[in-house]
Each structure stands twice: as C-alpha cells, then as structure tokens.
Amino acid sequence: MKEYYQLDDYRRRLEELGLLAEDHLLGQERQAVTDLTFNSKAVIPGTLFICKGVNFKEAYLKEALERGAVCYVSEIPYPAEKDVPYLLVSDIRKAMPYLADLCFHSPWKDLKTVWVGGTKGKTTTVYYVKSIIDAFLEATGSQESALSSTIDSYDGERRWESLNSTPEAVQLQAMMRRAADHGITHMEIEVSSQALKYDRVTALRANVGIFVNISEDHISPNEHQDFEDYLSSKMKMFSYCDHAVVNLDAQPQDRILAAAKDAGDFVTYSEKDPSADYYISEIKKVDGETHFTVVCKDFTDTFVLTMPGLFNAGNATAAIAACQFLGIPREYMHEGLYGAKASGRMEPYISKDKKVTVLVDYAHNKLSFEELFRSIRKEFVGHDVVAIYGCPGYKAINRRKDLGEVAGKYADKVFLTVEDPGREPFDHICEEASAYLRAENCPYEIIEDRGVAIHKAIMECRKPTVILILGKGNETRDRYGTMFMHRPSDSEYVKMYMPFYDEAPFHALEIPGNGTQTPEEYYK
C-alpha cells in the first residue's frame, strides 16, 4: 500500500525551511495527502492544491475544492473559503519543489540522472546521453531511460511533446516518480535558465550535470533582465550536481570554472585546449558522417556521428564524459552515438537529384546560428544557403538583431516567418528583424505561414542548395496571444513539399519557349 504523508508533515517541512508564514489546518493535521497539483482540473480526492501564478483566479481554488482538494497552499488566504484548511508560505515557488519532494518521496534518489544546461546544444546533448545510456540498458535487459527535454518527454507510461524545456517542479517530480515506479533506472533532464531561476529543480540532486556553453539569450522583461541575471541563473546548476562536465571553450571561462567548483567534482572538454580532461581533435566529414577523436586519461579513441553538423563533436564528447561518470563501457558510447537521432535536430531531407538538402533544426539564438551556418558553409561548399526562421513576440528581443546579423552574413536568402508571436503583431516583429538583414544586404521575404515559406523555398531551388528551417524543429504549434495554434511540424511540411520539387521538370527551365513556368509565375 502506498504511503501518504499527512498535512502536518507538509506544515513541518515548510516550517523547517523557514517558508511557513501561517498554518490554518482546522484540526485536520492527520489528513492524508494523496496528490499534489496546481492544476484544478487534475485534482483528485485528498489533493493538496497549490495556488500559484500571476493569472491565478479564486475560481480555480473553488473548482479544486469541489473535486476533492483537502487543503491549499498559497501566499495569501482566500476569505471566501474560510472553512478550508490552508498553509500560507512566503514564496510559493521556493515551496513547490519541497512539497513535491515530500509528496513524491524524493524520486531523484531512485534514479540516476544527467542534467544538461547551457544556451546552445542542450537538447542534442541530452539525446546523445540518452542514446548511449539506452544502448547500455538494452544490452543489460533494462528499460529505456526516462527523458525531459525541449522536444519531448517520456516517463515509462507515455511519450508527449513538451511545452517547456523544464517542467514546473511538481510536474517534473511527478514524472520522475512515475518513471521510478515503472522500474526505470536512468533519466536525462534538460535544465533551462528559467528552471534554475524559479526553483523548478531545487530539492533535487543530479548524478552528473553537463554545461555546454553560454551566450546572451532570453533577455527580456518576461525572462532575464540582463546577461548577468541569465548567467547567474545558469551557474546555479552546479550546486545540485555530484559530478559536472564543463566546456572549457565556453566564456566567461573563469566565472564558469569558479561556479563548477560547487559540484562534487568536475571535468572539462575542449576543441581548442589540449590540457582539457577530454580533448577533441581531428574533426572531419567522411562519407556524410562526422568522425572525431577524443583524448583523455583513460583512452584515445575515434567516434562517429551520423547526425549532421561538425559542431556536434563537442556535444557528443560531453555525453561521453558524463557516461564515464556513470560507469558505462565505451562500446556503448560508440553504439549510442552512431545511432543517435533527435527529432527536429539537424534532421536531413535530400531531394532525389541530390541537389537540395533541407535541414530542420531548433537553432534559435546567436550562438547556435553562428555554429550552424559556419558548419554548413564548411560542409556544403559551392551550395547556396537559404534560411527560414522567425523571432518570438515580446521575448528574447536581442534575437532579432543577433539572428539577422548572422543569417544576413551567411545566407544567400532568408524567409522571415512566424515563431510564437504571442501578443506582439507579426508585422512588428518582422519590421525589426528585417532591418538587420537589410544592413547585411541579404535578400529576404516575409511570409507569415511557415508552410508557405517552406514550400516556396524548396520550389525556388535551381542549383545545389541547403535550406535551413530553424527555430521550431518538430513542434506542432505556434503561440498567438495566449492560445496555441496547431499546425504540421517543419519536418512534416518538408515531407509534404519535397515531392513537388522531385516531380517538377526544372531541367527544362533553361530551354526557351517550352512553356514551363518560372517561380515568379508559379507563385503569382
């Protein structure tokens, strides 16, 4: 029979943490708590309900009580529910992870976890780690590892498309508990700056934390007020880790290495500095694969990636170092990395005539754009490069400049399209973003419908071309206002439209008078 803690256990935990402002349990101290949630529609009898968020309405509490909530936790009391037990706290966000830790019986203790933080490459690195771990687990007859990433999540019961890089503390720990209860032994977690800033991972501890890099991103009134706030939030991750893996090439190096000392211990990796614990060398393209050599105290070995992008050698090496801490044999590192794929991450589609390569990727900030475009120019010499991307509304405002400058420098043409405009008018976003493309003298078009932009970019190709569809990967929604509008993913659009290119008689365009339409006529 499952053990349930009582209301008084929660009261005492909050009191021990110095977060309890007032308790009002009305003699219900011994009431068992069967669940914990802030979603009124998910309440079951015996639930401890959390009142959180700037948009919280008292109607949500009323619904929760009607569904069987036995107590609520809040920063303020609700007089209309004066006969209901409550616990008042000084900071609801700081309280949530500890409430979850109690309710879900410290699920992190039952799992070996690897966290990945940084600005660019987190998701890819998470999937490299997962692929290595899963290769090992399969060979030993164990279950696939659990996952929480920007792309999708898996807890042993189901797999679903993620809404956030890192869920709220209650959701994350509930997921971890389900995974452990299903016999899962390992889990990979992508840890965002917002998760660290707002205490979503407080009360947890990771076996290994990977820090891939940092660059200015997510700076806006709704996210981080400045780079210092962003950097400070990222650096918090180390204090939750038994071991850490750090990119020695990341800047500011001194600040990062100082923060890494908060972990139990740490190792470094680098493409530039041979003194790193894991030194990466001889990165090269061989028959469409990426080959690279890793030199460390335990071995010198060459690994192979089938996922495009020379820059992924660094992400793969971080995964190797993390799995060394977990004691996973090297044979599974080879197997896992070779077979690793991440939906919507450097996902390639190639036309029948081999002239057009479309890459779907989540790249959405300055660092990821710079690495991607430089790699593509190196890997696809003699090809035109066309980019399709957008910028979010009222968030990460700096991206409009950063992405425009990078794409304008490297691309032969850009299509500006929609990417979660939220409450900001699409035209206003593009007006700002396009100014930086004009400054780089880069041709561009503005097409709000992503599908139309992708279709046109593919059908316009007349010579070897790489089309980069960036920012959304395999997401199937865009945020307009407070609503999500569902649509096909970028990968699905490419699968729909590449056959149109494959079946078109473009070779005939060079023959005068044959009646074949030009692209301009086709789209008129």
Secondary structure as GFF3:
##gff-version 3
##sequence-region A 1 524
A	DSSP	alpha_helix	7	16	.	.	.	ID=ss1
A	DSSP	beta_strand	20	24	.	.	.	ID=ss2
A	DSSP	beta_strand	35	37	.	.	.	ID=ss3
A	DSSP	three_ten_helix	40	42	.	.	.	ID=ss4
A	DSSP	beta_strand	47	50	.	.	.	ID=ss5
A	DSSP	alpha_helix	58	67	.	.	.	ID=ss6
A	DSSP	beta_strand	71	74	.	.	.	ID=ss7
A	DSSP	three_ten_helix	79	81	.	.	.	ID=ss8
A	DSSP	beta_strand	86	89	.	.	.	ID=ss9
A	DSSP	alpha_helix	92	103	.	.	.	ID=ss10
A	DSSP	three_ten_helix	107	110	.	.	.	ID=ss11
A	DSSP	beta_strand	112	117	.	.	.	ID=ss12
A	DSSP	alpha_helix	122	139	.	.	.	ID=ss13
A	DSSP	beta_strand	146	148	.	.	.	ID=ss14
A	DSSP	beta_strand	152	154	.	.	.	ID=ss15
A	DSSP	beta_strand	159	161	.	.	.	ID=ss16
A	DSSP	alpha_helix	169	181	.	.	.	ID=ss17
A	DSSP	beta_strand	186	190	.	.	.	ID=ss18
A	DSSP	alpha_helix	193	197	.	.	.	ID=ss19
A	DSSP	beta_strand	206	211	.	.	.	ID=ss20
A	DSSP	alpha_helix	227	235	.	.	.	ID=ss21
A	DSSP	three_ten_helix	236	240	.	.	.	ID=ss22
A	DSSP	beta_strand	241	247	.	.	.	ID=ss23
A	DSSP	alpha_helix	253	260	.	.	.	ID=ss24
A	DSSP	beta_strand	265	270	.	.	.	ID=ss25
A	DSSP	beta_strand	278	286	.	.	.	ID=ss26
A	DSSP	beta_strand	289	295	.	.	.	ID=ss27
A	DSSP	beta_strand	300	305	.	.	.	ID=ss28
A	DSSP	alpha_helix	312	325	.	.	.	ID=ss29
A	DSSP	alpha_helix	330	339	.	.	.	ID=ss30
A	DSSP	beta_strand	347	350	.	.	.	ID=ss31
A	DSSP	beta_strand	356	361	.	.	.	ID=ss32
A	DSSP	alpha_helix	366	379	.	.	.	ID=ss33
A	DSSP	beta_strand	384	389	.	.	.	ID=ss34
A	DSSP	alpha_helix	398	410	.	.	.	ID=ss35
A	DSSP	beta_strand	413	416	.	.	.	ID=ss36
A	DSSP	alpha_helix	426	439	.	.	.	ID=ss37
A	DSSP	beta_strand	444	446	.	.	.	ID=ss38
A	DSSP	alpha_helix	450	459	.	.	.	ID=ss39
A	DSSP	beta_strand	465	470	.	.	.	ID=ss40
A	DSSP	beta_strand	477	480	.	.	.	ID=ss41
A	DSSP	beta_strand	483	486	.	.	.	ID=ss42
A	DSSP	alpha_helix	490	503	.	.	.	ID=ss43
A	DSSP	three_ten_helix	506	510	.	.	.	ID=ss44
A	DSSP	alpha_helix	519	522	.	.	.	ID=ss45
###
